[in-house]
Amino acid sequence: MNEADALPPWLAPGLNDLLHQRGHAWLLHGPSGLGQYAFALALARAWLCERQGQADPAQAGGAQDGPQAMRAACGECPSCHAIDVRTHADLRVLMPETLMLELHWPIDEKAQSELDAKKRKPSREIRVDAMRDAVDFTQQTSARGRGKAVLIYPAERMNAITANTLLKTLEEPVGDVRFILASEAAWQLLPTIRSRCISYALPWPDSQQASAWLAAQGVPVADVGVWLRAAGGRAQDALVLARSGVSVHDWARLPKLIARGGKEALDALAARSPAQVIGVLQKVCHDLFATGQGAAPRFFEAADLPNAPPPGALEGWWRSLAGEARTAEHPFNAPLMLEALVSQAQSILSAAARRR
């Protein structure tokens, strides 16, 4: 099993609960870093596992739920292996092509040939052609006899045309097919999509669970708390930060480097995408709002923050960052965007420093 596929321990109880529910469409939602993708795949694995419906040998001679009880996938049967190697005939995974490539899911031949020929870049949205193919897939007979599953993640990456292509099939599914929509921004989905799904909010891990999990992934114990703080308590986001190549020392220096601006700040942020840079700036802005009102910061230590500008300046900065975030995935010129973002931040934060 790929590391990204593994179900985090704080989601295991929820998986057991959902496997005992009836329905044909689920919407798994919550902030990033809680495990939406892994949870969605674990559901699909369990539904398609070929050992479902068999008595559990571990319960022989004791109390058991009966042969029809659903449980987590065995991880060993041919169906589970087919998911591991991305070849299961009864599972269709819909993601932006950028994420499909990252997680090693196959792209259809036509799209792959276009990418190989460099006719276009991998899509950052779920393409309508992929959704149409998935709708056709739902109308076909199950290849392995346990029904079919369609996994859509992140579901908010469907544009209006793609979502409407799904809507009719989601309302009136054909045969034994189940849908799993996993989202980090469920409010962006069409209301008609949300209303046709069983909604499930992913739980947050407590600090002990998150810390133990990060340590088990190889994050040094001394760094765990820093990365959890930097990720706002989201364990999987913390793991991404810990593996980004940035040291905890470099992370702590960022707010004051940004306040000074110039080449040093640009160099410190250069390895990040525009969306990631905006995310860092939003965290600095959030923490300055908090400290300016006498509250504790969330993402950085208070000692690592520059002086806070007036609330009005922070509000204007926050609105500007929110506007930039809407086009961050498709910047006209990423280096120029980075320079403009750092210049704006330096202008706002250095004014506060001069007043002190």
KOLLUM-689225 format. One record per residue: residue in three letters; z, x, y of N, C-alpha, C in turn. Coordinates in pm, whole numbers, plus 50000, padded with zeros to 5 digits. Layout:
N
ALAZXYZXYZXY
...
//
This chain:
356
MET500005008349880500005000050000500005008750125
ASN499175005050223499175012250350500505010250422
GLU500925020250499502205019450568502265007350661
ALA501165004550732501164993350826501294979950757
ASP500974979450625501054966950550502474963450507
ALA503364973250505504704971350448505524961650533
LEU506204952350468507004942250538508324948350584
PRO508634947950715509924953050762511074944750704
PRO512224950750680513314943650610513834931450685
TRP513754931250819514294919650891513434907150875
LEU512234908650815511354897150796511404891450655
ALA512044898450562512064893950423512694880150406
PRO513834877050469514384863550453513444852650503
GLY512764855150614511814845350666510644843250573
LEU510194853850507509094852450412509504843050299
ASN510694844850246511154835950138511214821550184
ASP511644819350308511714805650360510324799450370
LEU509364806750424508024801050443507304798650312
LEU507604806750211506934804850082507364791950013
HIS508454785950058508904773250001508454761350085
GLN507654763750188507144752850272505724749350231
ARG505394736650249504044732050221503264731150352
GLY501984734050345501144733250462499884741450440
HIS498974740650536497734748250522497494757950637
ALA498354757550741498134766550855499474770250917
TRP499694783150937500924788250996500584796451120
LEU501434795451221501324803751340502584812051350
LEU502454825051325503564834451336503514840651475
HIS504594839351550504514843951689505784850951732
GLY505654858851836506764866551893506204878451966
PRO507034885752038506564897552112506014908152017
SER505254917352072504714928251991505844936351929
GLY505534942751818506504951751758507484945451663
LEU507324932351634508234925851541507674925051399
GLY506384927751381505824927951246504904916451212
GLN504214910751312503344899251286502294902051179
TYR501624913351192500554916351096501104918050954
ALA502164925750940502734928150807503244915050745
PHE503844906450828504354893650779503204884650734
ALA502134884150813500984875950778500354880750648
LEU500224893850633499634899150510500534896650390
ALA501864897450410502794894750300502674880250253
LEU502464870950346502254856950308500984855450224
ALA499904861550273498644860650199498774866950061
ARG499434878350053499654884949924500364875649826
ALA501424869249876502224860649789501414848649740
TRP500644842349829499844830849788498794834549684
LEU498244846549695497154850549607497614858349485
CYS498894862149481499424870249370499234862849238
GLU498744869749138498424863549009499644861748919
ARG500794866648963502014864448885502824852748938
GLN502334846049043503014834049089502914823248982
GLY503984815648969504004805048869504494809748734
GLN504674822948716505224828048592506724829848607
ALA507464828448500508904830548505509194845048543
ASP510204847048622510604860448665511444866948556
PRO510944878048497511714884348389513104888548434
ALA513274891648559514584896048608515604884748604
GLN515124872248597516034860948596516204854948458
ALA515624861348359515704855948223517154854248180
GLY517454842548126518804839848078519734835048186
GLY519284834848314520134830348424519474819348502
ALA520094816048613519544805448698518244810248760
GLN517274801048766516004804348829515414791848889
ASP514454794048979513854782949051512814775548970
GLY512434780748856511414774148776510084781248791
PRO509144778248701507894785448698507024783248820
GLN507244772448899506394769749014506954775549143
ALA508124781749140508724787049262507884798549317
MET507634798149447506904808949512507864820249545
ARG507384832349533508184843949568507264854649624
ALA507834865349673507044876249729506094881949624
ALA504994887449667503984892949576504564904049490
CYS504024905249371504544915249277504144929449316
GLY502994930949383502524944249422501844951949312
GLU501704945949193501174953249078499974946549013
CYS499774933549032498714926348964497344929949025
PRO496254926248959494924929149014494704923549154
SER495274911849182495114905949315495784914649421
CYS497014918949396497714927549491496974940749511
HIS496444946249402495694958749414494434956649497
ALA493764945349478492544942649554492824941849704
ILE493984936549741494354936149883494624950249932
ASP495294958349852495594972149893494324979949924
VAL493264977649843492014985349862490994977449944
ARG491444966250003490624958450099489384952250036
THR489504947649909488334942049842488584928149785
HIS489674921449825489984908449765488954898049807
ALA488334891649706487254882049733487744869049796
ASP489044866049784489574853349835490414855049961
LEU490344866750023491064869150148490084873350255
ARG490084866150365489254869850480490174873650596
VAL489994885650649490804890650759489944891050885
LEU490424884550991489714884251118490554891351223
MET490014902151277490674910051381489594915251475
PRO489964920051592489004927751671488514939751588
GLU487284943451607486724954351527487494967351548
THR488024969451668488814981651692490004982151597
LEU490644970751574491814970251487491404970251340
MET490294963851308489794964251170489574978751126
LEU488974986651214488725000651180490025008451167
GLU490965005751256492245012751253493015009951125
LEU492954997451077493714993350959492874993450832
HIS491654998550842490785001050725490334988050657
TRP490114977550735489504965450680488004966250699
PRO487224961950600485764963350612485184953550715
ILE484134957950783483374949750876482064945950808
ASP481554934150840480334929750772479184939450798
GLU478204939250709477154949550710476374949950841
LYS476054938250896475274937951020476044944551134
ALA477324940751149478144946551256478334961351234
GLN478564965451108478774979651080477514987751111
SER476354982151081475114989451110474904991051261
GLU475304980751339475204981751484476124992651538
LEU477324993351482478275003551526477795017551484
ASP477275018651361476795031551313475625036551398
ALA474775027251442473625031051524473985032651671
LYS475275030551702475775031751840475065022251937
LYS474695010551882474085000351969475134993652057
ARG476354994152016477464988452093478764994852046
LYS479814992652124481144997452087481864986852004
PRO482864990651924483634980751849484244970351943
SER484194957951902484704947051985486224947351992
ARG486754943852111488194942552129488634927952118
GLU487684919052091487974904952066487554901551924
ILE488034890151876487574885051746486234878051770
ARG485194883251713483834878751744483554865151680
VAL482744857251750482424843851701481614844751571
ASP480774855151555480014856651431480934858551312
ALA482014866251331482984868151223483684855151189
MET483984846951292484624834051266483684824551192
ARG482424824651228481464815951157481354819951010
ASP481354832950984481334837650845482604833050772
ALA483744833250843484994828950780484984814050749
VAL484384806150837484264791750811483414789350686
ASP482314796750674481494795750552482304799850429
PHE483104810250444483954815150335484904804250285
THR485474796250376486424785850335485774775050252
GLN484464773650260483764763050188483294767450051
GLN483554779950018483144785249888484264783649785
THR483894784149659484864783049551485694795949541
SER486964794249512487834805849495487324814649382
ALA487264827749407486754837149307487774840149200
ARG489074840549237490114844649143491004833049100
GLY490704820949148491374809149098492714805849161
ARG493124812849267494394809749331494214805049475
GLY493054799449504492774795049639492334806549728
LYS492254803749858491764813749953492714814350073
ALA492674825550144493504827350263492674833750372
VAL492914829250496492264834850614493374839850707
LEU493354852650739494364858950824493704862550957
ILE494284857751068493734860151201494794866951286
TYR494494879251330495474887051408494764897151498
PRO495194898551622496074889551697495294876951736
ALA495844865551709495104853051727494704850751873
GLU495464856351967495124854552108493854862152146
ARG493334870552056492084877552085490864869052052
MET491054856552012489924847252001489574842252140
ASN488284843152179487894836752303487694821752278
ALA487334814352381487254799752369486224795552266
ILE485094802552259484044798852163484524801352021
THR485134812851999485644816251865486714806351821
ALA487644803051912488714793651878488174779851846
ASN487184775351921486614762051894485824761851764
THR485274773351726484594774251597485584772351482
LEU486804777351500487854775751399488424761651396
LEU488454754951510489254742851527488964732151423
LYS487704728751402487364717851310487814720951168
THR487594733451123488014737350988489534737450977
LEU490214741551084491674741651083492224727451073
GLU491524717951134491964704051131491704697350997
GLU490564700450937490174694250810489704705050713
PRO490624713050658490214723850567489594718450439
VAL488654726150388487964722250265488584729950149
GLY489014722550045489534729049927490894735549949
ASP491224744949861492534751449862492464764149947
VAL492514762350079492474773750170493634772650267
ARG494254784050296495374784450391495094794650500
PHE495554791250620495304799550738496624805450788
ILE496564818050827497724824550891497234830251023
LEU497744824851131497464830251263498704837751310
ALA498554850251343499674858451390499384862651533
SER500354860551621500094862551763501244869351834
GLU500894877351932501884883452022501874876652159
ALA501044866352173500944858852299500474844752266
ALA501294837352193500884824252142500544814452254
TRP501144816352372500864807152482499404808052528
GLN498694818652490497294819952528496354812352435
LEU496864807352324496034799852231495794785652282
LEU494684779852239494404766052276495524757052224
PRO495974747252304497004737852255496584730852126
THR495294728152113494814721451991494924730451869
ILE494854743651888495064753051777496554753051741
ARG497424754351841498864754851814499354742251746
SER498824730751786499324718051734498964715951588
ARG498004723351536497574721651397498234731551302
CYS499174739351354499834749651273501344747151265
ILE501934751451154503374752151144503814764651219
SER504644763051320505034774151407506274781351352
TYR506244794451355507374802351308507584814051404
ALA508734814451469509074825351561509704836751482
LEU509124848551491509654860051418511004864251474
PRO511944867251386513274871551433513254886051480
TRP514144889151572514344902851616515314909651520
PRO515084922351488516084929751410517284932851496
ASP518454933451436519594938251514519474953451526
SER520254959351613520114973651642520334982351519
GLN521244978051431521504985951311520304985751217
GLN519704973751199518504972751114517374981151171
ALA517144979751301516034986951363516235002051355
SER517465006551380517745020951376517555026551236
ALA518055019351136517925023950998516465024450956
TRP515695014450998514275014050961513515025651026
LEU513785028251153513115039351222513465052751158
ALA514735054551123515135066951057514425068450923
ALA514255057150852513565057650723512085061050739
GLN511515058350857510115061950884509965076350931
GLY511075083650938511005097850974511305100951119
VAL511745091151198512105093851337513465100751338
PRO513605112151406514895118951410515995109551460
VAL517135110051395518235100851428518625102051575
ALA518595114151630518985116151770518015109451866
ASP516785106951821515765101151909515655085951895
VAL516245080351790516045066151760516435057351878
GLY517605059751934518085051352043517175051852165
VAL516635063652195515745065252311514485056952292
TRP513905057752173512645050552151512875035552140
LEU513995031352086514285017052084514455011652225
ARG515135019352309515275015252449513895014652516
ALA513085024952494511765025652557510885013952515
ALA511085008952393510284997852341510954984352364
GLY512044984052438512714971352463513324965152339
GLY513694973552240514314968552119513344964752009
ARG512054966252032511044962551932510784974551841
ALA511184973351717511224985051629509844990951603
GLN508854982451577507534987951546506894994451668
ASP507114988751786506634995351908507345008651929
ALA508635009151894509385021651905508795032351813
LEU508355028251694507745037951602506435043351658
VAL505645034751720504395039251782504695049451891
LEU505695046851974506075056352078506555069552019
ALA507365068651914507905080751853506815089451794
ARG505715083251753504615090751691503475093751788
SER503695091051915502625092652013502425107052057
GLY503325115852018503235129752062504015132752187
VAL504635122452246505465124252365506905126652320
SER507555136652377508945139352341509875130152420
VAL511115128852373512075120552446512325126352585
HIS512245139652596512415146052726511285142152821
ASP510055142252770508905138552852508995123852896
TRP509445115352804509595101152839510615099352952
ALA511735106252942512775104853043512315109653181
ARG511405119453184510925125053310509895116153379
LEU509285106953307508135099553360508415092253491
PRO509495084353503509675076653628509685085253753
LYS510415096553750510475104953869509185112853890
LEU508465116153782507145122353798506185112653867
ILE506235100153825505365090053885505695088254033
ALA506985088654065507395087154205506875098654290
ARG506775110754233506265122154309504735122054316
GLY504095115954213502645115054212501985128554189
GLY500715129354224499995141954213499555145354072
LYS499105157954057498515162353931499495161753815
GLU500755164953840501745165053732501905151153672
ALA501935140953756502045127253707500775123153633
LEU499615126653688498355123353621498275129953485
ASP498675142553477498645149553348499585143153247
ALA500745138553294501725132653204501235119353145
LEU500335112653216499845099553172498435100053116
ALA497785111553123496355112353093496005108452950
ALA496905110852855496595107952715496675093052683
ARG497215085152774497365070852749496135063052796
SER495875051752732494815042852776495255035952905
PRO494325030052982494725022753102495765011953073
ALA495615004652963496594994252929497975000252905
GLN498015011952839499305018452813499935023652941
VAL499115028853032499635033553161500245021853237
ILE499555010653240500084998953309501404994553244
GLY501474995353110502714991853042503875000653085
VAL503635013753099504675022953145505105019353287
LEU504135016853375504455013653514505225000453524
GLN504874990953440505604978253441507054980153396
LYS507274989253303508644991953259509454998553371
VAL508825007853443509515014053557509825003553662
CYS508854995053692509044984653793510154975053751
HIS510144970953624511194961953573512574968053591
ASP512714980753553514034987053559514494989053703
LEU513554991453795513934992653935514364979153992
PHE513714968453949514184955053985515634953253940
ALA515894956953813517224954853756518284962953830
THR518034975753848519044984153913519224980254060
GLY518154975554123518274971154261519164959054278
GLN519304951354171520174939554173521524942154107
GLY521804954754076523084958254017523174956353867
ALA522004953853801521994952053655521624965153586
ALA521824965553457521484977453379519984977753352
PRO519354989553354517934990453318517744987853169
ARG516514984353131516234981152992515514992252918
PHE514584999152987513685008352918514035023152940
PHE514645026353053515015040153085516505040953115
GLU517045052953109518415055053156518415054153309
ALA519515048953365519595047353510519405060653582
ALA519935071453524519835084553590518405089853594
ASP517515084353510516145089153505515225081653602
LEU515745071653670514925063553760514955068953903
PRO513855067453978513885070954121514625060154199
ASN514775062154329515385051954414514535039354413
ALA515185027954420514485015154414513975010954551
PRO512695007254562512175001654686512784987854711
PRO512534981854828513004968254853512384958354754
PRO513064947254726512524937454631511104932854664
GLY510814931354794509474926854831508394936554787
ALA508654949554803507674959654760507504959454608
LEU508614957654536508534956954389507774944554344
GLU507984933354411507274921154374505774922854393
GLY505384928954505503974931454527503384940854423
TRP504144951254388503684960754285503534953754151
TRP504504945354116504454938253988503224929253980
ARG502944921854089501764913154090500484921254078
SER500444932654145499254941154137499054946353995
LEU500124950753929500024955553791499584944453697
ALA500084932353718499684921053634498194918353649
GLY497674919553772496254917753793495424928653725
GLU495894941053736495174952153672495184950653519
ALA496264945053464496374943753319495284934653262
ARG494784925253343493774915953293492444922753265
THR492184934053329490914941153307491134954953246
ALA492344957953204492654971453156491904975253029
GLU491554965352946490834968352823489384972352850
HIS488884968752967487484971752999487374977753139
PRO488004989153162487954995053297486555000353328
PHE486164999453454484875004853493484885020153481
ASN486005026253519486125040853512487595044053489
ALA487945047553365489345049353329490045060253412
PRO489435072153434490125082353516490395077753659
LEU489425070753719489635065753854490725055053858
MET490755046853753491785036553746493165043053736
LEU493285053353653494555060353639494975066353773
GLU494045072653842494365078853970494835068354071
ALA494155056754073494535046154166495915040454133
LEU496205038754004497505033353963498635042954002
VAL498435055853977499475065654009499645066854160
SER498545066554233498625067454380499395055654437
GLN499125043654385499845031854432501335032954402
ALA501665036954278503075038354241503775048754327
GLN503125060254349503715070754430503955066154573
SER503005058454626503155053454764504375044154776
ILE504545035254680505655025754684506995032854663
LEU507055041854565508315048154529508715059354624
SER507755066354681508115077054774508645071354905
ALA508205059454943508745053155063510225050455047
ALA510625046254926512055043954900512835056954908
ALA512245067754857512925080754860513145085555003
ARG512145083255091512265087855230513365080355304
ARG513535067255270514565059455338515965064255301
ARG516095070155182517425074855140517725088455202
//
